[in-house]
């Protein structure tokens, strides 16, 4: 059991909602495994400026995970933003260092590591991204920031929110040299783009528990040449991943990105190598299948 005392360092997730978050379970298990005097909590935050003022006022705070809807709006409230997070325009991690609040983004590195460990062939390939929210933004920039010799050939973004999708595509084009196309998410656009792409990354909440039968990608469009990654992690095997497996596609579960971004956060806060096996075991035992 964790022993809480006056020297315990506090980490937490801030967002709205946070009741569903499994971050406390995985981080506390990791702290306990390494015998660290840390504890991780979940705070539902509506007043972001008030929460940041609290971070500055209280001692023993070490770091925070930032989730929906605060990943972008928190940026002007922080003291420093690392170059990757600034380029992306989104922060999912805060480190409290000598009174300063420093923003980072481990979604990008987590997604890229999940793709590579899932044996997705990226070099010279065309990638289709479905969705254009915060996670999609991090993944798009992660792909675009790979050096040219191993970078993808191009990225297509399909989504239902026109302004959000167009803004993301314009940002990637402006800040990187990656070729980016975008358009509304229709069945016709999905069919044509999937035929010409080698990697499909699903970045919307469709298919998340409890609506586990939902998918915004028609199964009839899936072909064996595709590697399909779904960032939805509950259930472990979404309807999209089930359909992709049935079509002969290589698949990558959302738990992989979630795990690797959490590992990145843990190591920023503690300066120690995360016990990835413990964190994975907690995740896999917690999600609905």
N, C-alpha and C positions, 0 to 999 in steps of 0.2 A: 504494500500500500504506500501511496505517496505520503510523505511527511511534510506538512505545511508549517512554515515558521516565518520569522521576520526577515529571513534571508532568501526566501523563495522568489525566483524570478518569474514574472507573469508574461505569458503569451496568450493571444486570443484571436478569434475571428470576429470581424465586425461586418455587418450587412443587414439586409432586411428582405426576406426572412433568413434566420440562421438555425431554426429549430431542427431542420433536417440534416444539418452538417455532421459529418463523421470526422472532421478534423480533430476535435477534442479526443476522440478515441484513439486515433492513430498517433498523434503527437504525444499524448500522455503515456501510451504504451512504449514509445521510443525513449522518452525521458526516463521512465522507470527501468528500461532495459540497460541504459548506460549509467544509471545511478545519479542522474542530474537533479539538482534541486530546482526544478522548473515545474510549472503547472500551466495547462492550456484550458481556456474557457471559451464560451461562445456568448457574444453580446449582440442583441438586436439593437441596431442603431438607426434612429430616424433623424436626429440632429447630428449631422456629421461634424459641424464646427464645434459643437459641445463635446463630442467624443474626443476630438483632437485636443481640445483644451484640457480635458481630463488626462490624456496621455502626457501632456507637458507638466501637469501639476503633481502627478503621483510618482513615487519612487518605485524601484524594483521592476519597472516595465522593461521588457526586452524586445518584444516584437509582436506584429499583428499580421494576420491574413486579412485581405480585403476582398470582399465578394460583392455580388450584385446588391444594390445599384451604385456602389460608391467607387468603383475602380478608376473612373475618369475624374469625377468631381473632387476626389481627395487630393489630386496633384497640386493645385495652388496652395493647399494648406500645409504642405510639407517643406522641410528645409532644403533637402537635396533630392534629386532624382537621378538614378544612374542612367548612363547613355542609352541602354537598351530600352528601358521603360519609357524614357523621354521620346525616343524614336517611335515606339509603338503608340504612345499616348494613353497608356493604361498601367496602373500599379496594382499588383495583387499581394505585395509583401512590403511591410515596413519593418525596419530595424531601428531600434532606439539606441543611439550611440553617443555617449557623453552629452545627453540632453538634446541632441538633434534627431529629427525624424527623417529617415532616409528611405526613399521609395525604390523598389525594384520590381521586376516582373519575372517570375519563374514559370509562368504559363508557357512562354515561348520556348525556353530550353526544355521544359517538361514534354511539350508536344513533339519537339524535334527528336528527343531521345526515345520517346514511345514509337515514333515512325521508324527510326533506325533499328531499334531493337526488335521491332516487328517485321524486319527485313523488307520494308517498303523500298523499292528502287526509285530514287529521287533524281539522280543525275540525268539531265536532259529530258526529263519526263514532263508531261502536262498533268496538272493537278486541277481537279474540280472541287471547289469548296461550296457547300450548301449552308447558307446562313452568313450573317455579316455582323454579329454582335461582338462583345468583348473578347470572347475566346477565339472567334474567327479572326479578329484583328491581331491577336498575339501570334496565332499560327501563321497567318499571311506574312507577317514581318519576319518570323523565324525562318520561313522558307526563303524569303527574299534576301535575307542577310547572309545566307550561305555564300561562300566565295564562288565566283563564276565557274571554276573547273568542276565543281560538284553540285552546282545549283540546278534547280528545275528549269525547264525551258519556258514555261509560262503558267499562269494561274487564271482560272475562270471563277468568278464569284457569282452565284445565283442566290437571290433572296427575295423576300416579300416586302421588305421595307425599303422603298426606293431611295430615300435620302441617305439612310444609313449605309446602304450598299454602295451607292455612288461615291459617298465620302470616303469610305474605306478604300475603294479602288483608286480614287484620285490620290489619296495619301501615299499608298504604296508606290504608285507611278512616280510621284513627285520626289519621294525620299529615297527611292532605290532605282535600280535600272531594270527591274523585272518587268516583263511584258504581262499586263493584266487586262483581262476583259471582264465585263459584268453585264448582268441582265436579270429580268424578272424570273422567278422560279415557276416555270410552267412545265407541264409534261413534255411538250415538244422540245423545250430548251434542255431539259434533263436528258431526254433520249439522245439528242444530237451531241451534246457535250460529253456524255458518258461514253459514247462510241469512240470519241477522239481522245479521251483522257486515259491515263494509266493508274491514277490514284484518285480516290473519292474520299473527302473528309466531310463528315456530317457534323455541323456545329450549331444545331438548333435543339431545343428541349423536347422535340417530338419523339415519343417512344419512351420517355422517362416514366418510372413508376409513379402513379398506378396505371397509367394508360399504356401498358406494355405491348399492346397489339398494334399500336399506331406506327406508321412510317411515312415520311414524306417522299420517299424514293420508291417508285413502283418496282416490284420484284422483277417484272418482265423486262426491265431495261438493264438489269445486271448481267454482266458477261465475265467469263473466267479470266480475262486479261487484267481485270481491276484488282487493286488492293484497296480495301474499304476500311476506313477508320471511323468509328463513331465516338464522339466525346461524351455521350450519355453513358454514365457508369452504373446506373441503377434502373433496370437489372443488368447483371454482368453481360448477358447475351441479349441484346435488344432485338426487336423484330427485324431491323435492317441487317444486323449481323447474321441472324438466322437465315434470312433470304440470301445474303451474300454467300454464306457457306454452301447453301443448297445450289447456288449457281456456279460453284467452283472457284470463288474468289478467295484470295488471301484476306484475312480479317485481323483487325487490331481493336481490342476492347478499350472502352473509355477509362477503365480503371488504370490503364498504363499511364496516360497523361496525368490523371489525378494523383497517382502515386509519385511520379517523378517531379511534379511541381511541388508536392509536399516535402519530398526529400530535399529539394533545393532550398525551401524555406527553413527547414530544420537545421541545415548546415550553415546557413547565413546567421541564424540566431545563436547557435551553440559553438560554431567553429570546429565541430566534430563530425566524423563520418556517420551518416544516419544508418541505423539498423534496418535496412530495407526489407529484410526477410520478416521482421516483426511487424512492420507497417503493412506489408502486403497481406500477411495472415489476418490482421485485424480487419482490413478492408474486405477481403474475400469472405470472411465469416459474417459480415454485417449486411451485405447487399442482398436484395431480393433477386432470386434467379428467375 
